[in-house]
Every structure is written in structure tokens, then in C-alpha cells.
């Protein structure tokens, strides 16, 4: 069921709505952004709310997070656009330098690889709470975020929504296959920076599916997006597998990145049972 989060202003004919799903880092960040600016909104979990998903389709979109007011909507990944839809001014925030962001990405890839090595292979396909995403898919997603960025900057490949879905290639069957993918992505990212990254114009258009942003903003998103999901892997290791992470990252390691306050969600608990439905995503992140 949908719920209203915040304090609804009297006389608002068109409420702000946020369409989201559990475990989605961008969804959580979007909800927190609106709450930080005192904007009440109707919260719609599209995994559980069939009508909410139909409302998304009526807007012509099949992805989350989406912030809508009437027939106006914005992808939650671009806060400038979210603020326009919600009706308030937003001047942005100070970003780390590209070099510092590069270091954060490498840190996150290294950590995700360490944690993956600790997950028993027999448990990789268990599902997360309230979300049809497995532990295997979660770790893959961290590596894939960086891979999609690299494909954009190295090959000018389209940075699409579908490219970021947590769908492993058919050839990636074993835990070792996934470890190799992560290690290769990490090596490739470091090599790209040493070869081209230092001289890249990060003011150029990002050319991504979610809105008009600079490449600097895309790199920042790569840093905090991989970081947030790495935090979720740490949580999953501790709370679901009873394993202490090897070299757990802390808040200090993410300093300077616009990381969400919550690790899993601000409305749903990570303590609930694993997702019980089919392991398919209807709207991905």
C-alpha cells in the first residue's frame, strides 16, 4: 500500500509521489533528499503496489526511482530535476575531485571483492529482504556499475538503464567467475584513470539515460552508488550470514560522497524475511 511520508500540506491538490523499491540505493537517496528539504510525499513501493506500478506505466516509464506530481515527473537520480517537480530551489552540493572519486570507486571494488570471497557459494542465490535480488546479483551490481561507466568513457557506449540491471551473463556461473569479473573491472578502472582519466574533461555531458548531467556527476554517482551497495553487502554478511566482513568500510571511508544515511531503507527493515516472490525485477535500479 502507498503511504504518505512527511507532513502533507493542506490544500495540496497534487501530491508529490515517489516510486521506489527496497534495496534501491537511488530510491533511498531520493526519499532522503525530499525529507531533508521538508517535502511531504506519497511513498509507493512498486514491488508491492500494483496500482503504483500501473501509475508509472501511465507516465511512460518502467524504472525507479521516479518523483512525480500529476503528469510531471523526474528521474530521482538528478536532484535538480526532482526539486523542479517538487517545487523548491536546489543549488547542488560540492563534489570531490575526479581523482578523489576514482579512489573511492577503487576502494569499493576492492572491498566488494573481499566480501564476495567470504560468501559461501551455496548461499549466493539467496534473496534479499523485500526485493527480488540475490546476494550474487548484489555483488555483481557493484562491479557492473563501474563496468558500465568504463564502457561509456572508453568506448562511448550508451549508458542505459538496461545495462545496469543485475542480470549476470550466462557465462558467469561460478563464484570464481564473479571474482574474476570484479578483479578485471578494478584493474581496468585503474588503467583507464592512469591512461586517460587524468586528462579527461569532466565538464563534458555525461550522456546517460537519467538526465542532463556532467561526466563529473556520473563519476560521483559511480562512487556513491558502488559505495552504498557495498554497505549493503557488509550488512548482509553480518545480519544474514553471521560473518564479520574482512576489512569493513566505515563512514569515514565514504566521506565526501553523497551517500544515503540509511544502509537498506528508511521505511523497510533489513530484518524481515527474504523476498518470497519470483526472482525477477519489474523495475530495476
C-alpha positions in Angstrom: 0.0 0.0 0.0 1.1 3.6 -0.6 1.8 5.7 2.4 2.4 9.4 2.9 5.8 10.3 4.3 6.3 13.7 5.9 3.6 16.3 6.7 1.0 16.8 4.0 0.3 20.5 3.3 -3.4 21.3 3.5 -5.0 22.1 0.1 -2.3 20.3 -2.0 -4.4 19.0 -4.9 -1.4 17.2 -6.5 0.8 15.4 -4.0 4.4 14.6 -4.8 4.8 10.8 -5.3 8.0 8.8 -5.0 8.0 5.4 -6.8 10.7 3.1 -5.4 11.6 -0.4 -4.3 13.6 -1.8 -1.3 17.3 -2.0 -1.5 17.5 0.5 -4.4 20.2 3.0 -3.4 18.9 5.7 -5.7 15.4 5.3 -4.4 16.6 5.7 -0.8 18.7 8.7 -1.6 15.7 10.3 -3.4 13.4 9.8 -0.4 16.0 11.2 2.0 16.6 14.2 -0.3 13.0 15.2 -0.2 12.7 14.6 3.6 15.8 16.7 4.2 14.1 19.6 2.3 10.8 19.2 4.2 8.9 18.0 1.2 6.0 15.6 2.1 5.4 12.8 -0.4 3.3 9.7 -1.1 5.6 6.7 -0.9 4.9 4.0 -3.5 6.8 0.7 -3.3 6.2 -0.7 -6.8 7.2 -4.2 -5.7 4.1 -4.4 -3.5 1.7 -1.8 -5.0 0.3 -3.0 -8.3 -1.6 0.3 -8.8 1.6 2.2 -8.2 3.3 0.3 -10.9 0.4 1.0 -13.3 0.7 4.7 -12.5 4.4 4.5 -13.5 3.4 2.9 -16.8 0.8 5.6 -17.4 3.7 8.1 -17.1 5.5 6.2 -19.8 8.3 4.8 -17.6 9.2 1.4 -16.1 12.0 2.3 -13.8 12.6 3.6 -10.3 13.2 6.0 -8.6 10.7 8.4 -10.1 9.4 11.5 -8.5 6.0 12.7 -9.9 3.5 15.4 -9.4 0.5 15.0 -11.6 1.8 14.3 -15.1 5.2 15.9 -14.4 8.0 13.6 -13.4 11.7 13.4 -12.9 14.2 10.6 -12.5 15.3 10.6 -8.9 18.9 10.4 -9.9 19.0 14.1 -10.8 18.2 16.2 -7.8 17.9 19.4 -9.9 15.0 17.8 -11.8 13.5 16.4 -8.6 13.5 19.8 -7.0 11.7 21.3 -10.0 9.0 18.7 -9.9 8.6 19.1 -6.1 8.6 22.9 -6.4 11.6 24.1 -4.5 15.1 25.5 -5.2 18.2 23.4 -5.1 21.7 24.7 -5.7 23.6 21.4 -5.7 26.4 20.3 -3.5 30.2 20.4 -3.5 31.7 17.4 -5.2 35.0 15.7 -4.6 37.7 16.0 -7.3 37.6 13.3 -10.0 40.8 11.9 -8.7 39.4 11.5 -5.2 36.2 9.9 -6.7 38.4 7.5 -8.6 40.0 6.4 -5.3 36.6 5.8 -3.8 35.5 3.6 -6.7 38.6 1.5 -6.4 38.1 1.3 -2.7 34.6 0.0 -3.2 35.5 -2.5 -5.9 38.3 -3.9 -3.7 36.0 -4.2 -0.7 33.2 -5.9 -2.7 35.8 -8.4 -3.9 37.0 -9.2 -0.4 33.4 -9.7 0.9 32.4 -11.8 -2.1 35.3 -14.2 -1.2 33.6 -14.7 2.2 30.2 -15.6 0.9 29.6 -19.4 0.8 28.9 -20.3 -2.8 25.9 -22.3 -1.8 24.2 -19.2 -0.4 24.9 -16.8 -3.3 21.4 -17.2 -4.7 19.5 -16.4 -1.6 17.3 -13.3 -1.9 17.5 -10.0 -0.1 14.6 -8.8 2.1 11.6 -7.4 0.2 13.5 -7.3 -3.1 13.9 -10.0 -5.8 17.7 -9.6 -5.9 20.1 -12.3 -4.8 23.4 -11.9 -3.0 25.1 -12.9 -6.2 23.3 -10.1 -8.1 24.0 -7.5 -5.5 27.8 -8.1 -5.7 27.6 -8.3 -9.5 25.8 -4.9 -9.5 28.7 -3.2 -7.6 31.1 -4.4 -10.3 28.7 -3.7 -13.1 28.2 -0.1 -12.1 31.9 0.6 -12.7 31.9 -1.5 -15.8 29.1 0.5 -17.4 30.9 3.7 -16.6 34.1 2.4 -18.2 32.1 1.4 -21.3 30.9 4.9 -21.5 34.3 6.7 -21.2 36.4 4.1 -23.1 34.0 3.2 -25.9 31.3 5.9 -25.8 28.9 3.1 -25.3 25.3 4.1 -24.4 24.9 4.4 -20.6 21.4 2.8 -20.4 19.0 1.7 -17.7 19.1 -1.9 -19.1 22.9 -2.0 -18.8 22.6 -1.6 -15.0 20.1 -4.3 -14.4 21.5 -7.1 -12.1 21.4 -9.7 -14.8 24.6 -11.8 -14.9 25.8 -13.1 -18.3 25.1 -16.8 -18.9 28.8 -17.4 -18.9 29.2 -16.1 -15.4 28.2 -19.2 -13.4 30.6 -19.7 -10.5 31.7 -17.6 -7.6 35.2 -17.6 -9.2 33.7 -16.2 -12.4 32.3 -13.3 -10.4 35.5 -12.8 -8.5 37.4 -12.6 -11.8 34.9 -10.1 -13.2 35.3 -7.9 -10.2 39.1 -8.1 -10.3 39.2 -7.4 -14.0 36.9 -4.4 -13.7 39.0 -3.0 -10.9 42.2 -3.4 -13.0 40.5 -1.8 -16.0 39.3 1.2 -14.0 42.7 1.9 -12.6 44.3 1.6 -16.0 41.7 3.9 -17.5 42.5 6.6 -15.0 46.3 6.3 -15.5 45.9 6.3 -19.3 43.0 8.8 -19.9 41.2 9.8 -16.7 43.8 12.3 -15.5 43.3 14.4 -18.7 39.6 13.8 -19.2 37.3 16.9 -19.4 34.8 16.0 -16.7 32.7 19.1 -17.5 31.5 17.4 -20.7 28.0 16.0 -21.0 27.6 12.7 -19.2 25.3 11.2 -21.9 23.3 9.0 -19.5 19.7 7.7 -19.5 18.6 9.5 -16.4 19.1 13.2 -17.3 21.4 16.0 -18.3 24.4 15.8 -16.1 28.2 16.3 -16.4 30.7 13.4 -16.6 31.9 14.6 -13.2 28.4 13.9 -11.8 28.4 10.5 -13.5 31.7 9.6 -11.9 30.4 10.8 -8.5 27.3 8.6 -8.9 29.6 5.7 -9.7 31.5 6.4 -6.5 28.5 6.6 -4.1 26.4 4.0 -5.9 29.1 1.4 -5.6 29.7 2.5 -2.1 26.1 2.2 -1.0 25.7 -1.3 -2.3 29.0 -2.2 -0.7 27.5 -1.1 2.6 24.6 -3.4 1.9 26.9 -6.3 1.3 28.5 -5.6 4.7 25.0 -5.6 6.3 24.1 -8.8 4.5 27.3 -10.6 5.7 26.7 -9.6 9.3 22.9 -9.9 9.6 22.1 -12.7 7.2 25.2 -14.9 7.1 26.7 -14.1 10.6 30.1 -13.3 9.0 32.3 -10.4 10.1 33.4 -8.6 6.9 37.1 -8.7 6.0 38.2 -5.1 6.4 34.7 -3.5 6.8 34.5 0.0 5.3 33.2 2.7 7.7 31.5 6.1 7.3 35.0 7.7 7.2 35.8 5.7 4.0 32.8 7.3 2.2 33.5 10.9 3.4 32.8 13.4 0.6 30.3 11.2 -1.2 26.6 11.9 -1.1 25.9 8.5 0.5 22.5 7.8 1.9 22.0 8.0 5.7 20.4 4.6 5.8 22.0 1.4 4.5 19.0 -0.5 3.4 15.9 1.7 3.5 14.2 4.4 5.7 10.9 2.5 5.6 11.6 -1.2 5.4 13.7 -3.3 7.8 16.6 -5.5 6.7 15.5 -7.9 9.5 12.4 -9.0 7.6 12.3 -12.3 5.7 14.0 -12.7 2.4 11.8 -11.9 -0.7 9.3 -14.7 -1.2 8.2 -13.9 -4.8 9.8 -14.8 -8.2 13.4 -13.7 -8.6 12.6 -11.2 -11.3 12.6 -7.4 -11.1 9.7 -5.5 -12.6 11.5 -2.2 -12.2 15.3 -2.1 -11.8 17.8 0.3 -10.4 
